[in-house]
Amino acid sequence: MLEALLTPTMDKNERLHIVNLLEGSRVPYLRGILTRSLQNAGLSFEKAYAIASAVRNNLTETQEITNSDLRTTVCSYLEENGFDQYVESYISQSIDQPQIKVITGDGAETPFSKGQLADSLEICALPREEIYKVVTAIESELWAAERPEITSKEITNRVLELLEIFAGPSVSKAYRKWVKFSHTGRPLIILIGGTNGSGKSSIGSELAHRLDIVRTQSTDMLREVMRLLAPARLVPTLHTSSFDAYTRMPSVSETYKSEEMIHGYLTQSSQVAVGVEGVLNRTCNEQVSLILEGVHLHPQIMDQIVRETNAVVVPVLLTVLRPKRLQKRLVGRGQVISSRRSSRYLENFNKIWDLQTFLISQADDYKISIINNEDEDETIRQIMLTITEKLESLSE
């Protein structure tokens, strides 16, 4: 149902505007803002975005609406389409109230944002409902105290107190480490390795959203760029899949041998590593956090990046340990993106499985975190825990 709601909206010249009678302002309707409000009410991003789009499409004949009328429209849509359990939460965090200013450590002023505070708590690896318990408690206390402004340090201290009450001292300690790290200005680099179908791209995108990391890069994209610069006749192993690179090497056996496949894979990975080095150098020079994912990030190169990079580097290897589950993922991969041929992955499944076995063994040797990606939320939670463990080790 939600997919059908994502239809084009009207021309920008006819954009719907929202009138805030309390402040006397008039601003364009932005789906992103309503999406964030609905997420704050407990909806997933996909559902929130679809609802925000549907509400906009239902107002195509309207050029201006008050914020209170818009809120009523949203509540009606939620009730009529089976999302009535989110109405109360949406209303409680969207009622017009005077803006509370947050004074940061450098004296800058920013408006208090329930959503931004919730995002900062993602590192605690708590369920979303637990996060909103803390955030809602903070917001309620601010309104009850009728304070027009508060320092970011005061908010952090209160969050730490509530985390200790709701989730225990270990979670509170993890958040304290994250806040301390965020003030250092050092970039965080998350490396996500894994074979085809392990979920690297999906997990990387979700992590970027939750941790507010704007820069992401895949090694597959780097390989595509490098292929344009290096013709197949010069670098043949760069012009095929990682599990097939060995077929472009000299003296290949007539029958498949896993050791030859691994050699071809490592050869291609070393070639892509040139592009990886460029991305990492740019990231460190600009002091910007990064999520780098791809099959070419094998544990040995991850270990080398950890040792040679000044940034805080967190490497993880995603796996799918049930063959049928991985095969299902590979089929789904082909259905979602037409250019990826699922039949080719299934035909080469033994190679992919052998490659995963090699990566797991290597990860064990280099003490790289191995995460079985059966459930996305649990995988994200495990990565968050890995990040906090890394931050903990920095202070030892």
N, C-alpha and C positions, 0 to 999 in steps of 0.2 A: 504493500500500500504506500509506504513512504517513498519508494522510488518514483512512483507516478506523480508525486507532488513537486518534484524538482523540475519545473518547467520555466522557460524564460520569463522575465518580468518586463515591465514597460520601459520605454526609452528614457534615458537619463534626463531629457528635457522635461519629462512629465513625472519626475520622481515625486513620490509621496513624501510629505513633510509632517513632522510631529511637533505639535505646539505644547509647550510647557507653560500652563497658565500661572503656576506659582512663581516661576522665574522670568516669565515674559520672553521666552526664547522660542525659536523656530529652527529645527534641524532636520536634515534628510533622514528618512527611514533607512536604517542599515541592518541587514539581516544578521550581521556579526554580533551586534549589540544584543538583539533579542535572543540569538543563539546562546550567547554567554549567560543571559538571565535564566534561560530554560535549563542550561547545564547546571547552574547554581541551584536550581530547584530539584536536581537529581536525575535529569534525563541524559542519555548518552549524546555525544556530539552529533552522530548521524541523525538521530531522531529530532534533536533540538533544531538542527539546520533545516531538516525537511519541514518541520512545523513552521519555522520562521519564514520559509519560502511559501508555504501554503497560505499563511496569513496574509503575506504580501500579495499573492495572486488573487485572494478574495477581495482585495481593496484596489483593484486595477482601475475602477471608476472614481476613486477618491484621490484628491490631491492634497488634502489636509485633514489631520485628525488629532485630537488632543491626546496627551499621554494617558489620561484616565480612560478615555474611550478605547484606546488601543489595548490597554490592560484588560478591559471588559471583553474585547474581541478575542484576545488570546485565551482568556479563561473559558469563554464559550466554546472555542475550538477544542481546547483540552477536554472539556466535559463531553462534547459530542463525538469525540473520536477515541474514547477509551483511555484517556490520560488524566482522568479526574483525580487520581490519587496525588497528582503533582500540583493541583490548583492552589491549595493552601500555602505550600512552600513558595510557589511563584509569587503569590500576592504578598506574602510577608517580606520578601526581599526586593519588591519592585514598587512599594508605596513611596510616594514622594516625601522625602525628608531632607532637612538641611544637610548639605554636604559636610562631612568631617574631613579635616585636613590632617595629613600625616607628615610630620616634620622628620626628614631623613637626617642622617649623621652629618652631612655636609650643609645642612640648613635649607635644603630645597623642600618645597611643598608639593605634595601629590594628594589627590583625593583617595580616601579609604576605599579599597576595592575588595569586596568579599571573594570575588573570583580569583584575583591575584594571590590573595592570602591562601586560598584553597590550593592553588597550583604550587605554591612554595612548600606546602605540606605533603606533596606527592612523594617526596624523597623518603618519608617515614614508612612507606610501604603499607599504609593502612587502607582498609576498605573505604570507598568514597563516602559512605554514610557516616563513618567515624570521623572522617575529615570535616564533614559539614557540621557535626556536633560541636567541634572545637570552634569552627569559623562562626557559626550561628551564635554561640555563647559569647564570643568576643564582640560581635556586632550588637547583640542585645545589651551588653554591659556599656558599650559606648553610647547608645541611645539613652539608656536609663540614667547615665551620669550627665547627659546633656553637655558633653564637652565638644566645643567647636574644633579642637585640634588635639593631637596626641603625638608623641614621638614614636618613631619606628622601634626604638629600643624598648619602650614601654609595652608596645604590642608584642614584641618578641618575648619579653619576659613573661607576659600573661599567657602566651601560647605555650611556652615551656611548662608553666604551672598546670595548665589544663591537660596537656599531653601526659604529664606524669599521673594525673588523676584518671584520665580516660584510658590510657594505653600503657602506662608504666614507665619507670625511669630509663629503660634502655631506649625506648622510642624518643623520649625527651632528649636524651643524650645525642641520639642520631641527628635530630633537628638542630641542636646546638652546634654540632660539627658542621652541618650544611650551611648554617647562617654565617659561621666564622669563615668558612671557605669562600662563600660568595662575596665577602668583603675584601678578600685578598686580591681580587682581580685576575687570578690565574685562570687560564682556560681549562675546561674539562673536555677530554677527548674520550668518547665511548667507541670502542672497536667491537663490531659484531660480525663474527665469522660463522660459517655453516654452509652446507651443501645446498643444491637446488631444492626448493620446497621446504626448507627449514623455517621460513617465516622471517628472514632477516629484514626485508623491506618494510613489512607491516609493523614489526616490533620497533624498528628504527623510527618510523613515522609517529607511532604512538608515544615513544619516549621523547621525541622532539617536541610534541605538543604538551606533554605533561611537565617537562623540565624547562620549557620556553627556550629551547635551543633552535636558533633560526637557520643554522648552517648544517646541511646534511650532504653526504656524498656517497655514491656507490662505486665500487671498483669496476662493475660492469660498464658504467658510463665512461670511466677513465679508459677502459679497454677499447670502447667504441671510438673515442677520440684518437687514441694511439693507432688504431687500425687505419685511420685516414692518413696518418703521417708515415706509417711504415707499411708498404705494399706486401702482399702475401708472398711474393717471390723472394723478399728479403727476410721477413720474419713470419714464416708460415704458421708457427705455433700460436701466434697471436690472433689468427683468423678462424678460430673454431672454438667450440665449447671447452671448458676447463677439463672435463672428463674425456675429451676426444683429442686434446692437444698432442698426445703421444703418437697419434696416427700420422702427424706431419713431421715426425722426427726420423732420421735415418736408421736403418737396420732394425726395423720393427718386426717382431715375430708375426707369423701368419695367424697364430692363435692368440687370443687375448691373455695377457698376463698383467695382474694387478700392479706389480712392481714397475712395469713400463708405463702404465697409466699414471701412477703416482709421480714418476719422473717427468712425464709430460706436463702434468699439473703444476709441479714445482717450477718447471722451466717457464711456463706462462706466468705464474705468479711473480717470479723474479723480474719478468719484463714489465708487468703492471706495477710493480713496486716503484718504478721510476716515477710514474704519475702520482702514486701514493705519497712519495717523499715530497713532491712539489706541493701537494695539498696540505700536508702537515707543516711544512715550512711556512706556508702562507698563514695558516691558522696560528702558529706560535708567534709569528711576527706581528700579527694583528691582535693577538691576545683575545681571540674569539673562540667560544666553545664549539665543538664539532661532534657529529655522529657519523662515523665512517663504517659502512657495512659492505660485505661482499664475500664471495667464495674464495677470493684470492688472499684473504686475511687468515692465513694458517697460523697456528700457535707459535711457530718459530719466529715469524716476522712480527707477530704481536709482541713477543718477548723483547725483540730488538727495539721496537718502537718505545716500549715502556722504559728501557734502559737508556735510550739515546734522546728522549724528548723531555724538555723541561716542564711541559704541561702535566697535569694530573691525568694519567691514562688508565682507563678501566677496560680491560679486554674480557670478552665473553664469547663462548662458542655455543651456538644454538644447535640442538639435535632433535631428531624425531626417532625414537628408539624402537618403534613398532613398524615393521616393513609395510603392512597394509595401510597404516596411517600415513606414512610418507608417500606411498603410491597415490592415495586419495588426494593428498596435498598437490602432488604433481599434476594430476588430472584437473583439479580446480584451478591451478596456475595457468593451464592452457585455455580454460574456458573464460577466465577473467580478462586475459590479455591475448588477443587473437594471434599476435606475432609469435607467441610462445607455443610451440607445438607439443601438446601433452603426449602425443603418441611417440614422439622422438625421445622424450624423457623416460617413458615406460619401456621403450625398446632398450634403453641403456641403463635400466634401473640397477642392474648388478654393479655397473661401474660407479654409479652414484652412491650406492650402499658401501662399496669398497672404499670410496673416497671418504665417506663419513667415518668409517671404522678407523682409517688412518688418522683423520683429524682428531678423533677422540683419544687415540693412543698418544698422539703428539701433545695434545692439551694436558693430558695427565702428566707427561714428562716435564712440561714447562709450568705446571701448576696454574693453568688457565681455567677459570670457572666454566664448567660444563652445565648447561641448563637445558633440560628436556622440555621442549616447547609444545606441550599438550594443550595448555590453556593459556590464552593471552594474558589475562589478568595476573595469573600466578607467575608467568614468565616475567612480566613487568615488575612484580613484587620482588622476585629473586634478583633482578638486575639492580633495583633500588637498594636492596640489602648489600649487594656487592659493592656498590658505590660508597655506601656508608662505611663498610669495612675498610675500603681503600682510604677514605678520609680519616678513619680512626688510626690507621697505620702511620699516617703522616705525622701524627702528634706524638708517636711513641719515641 
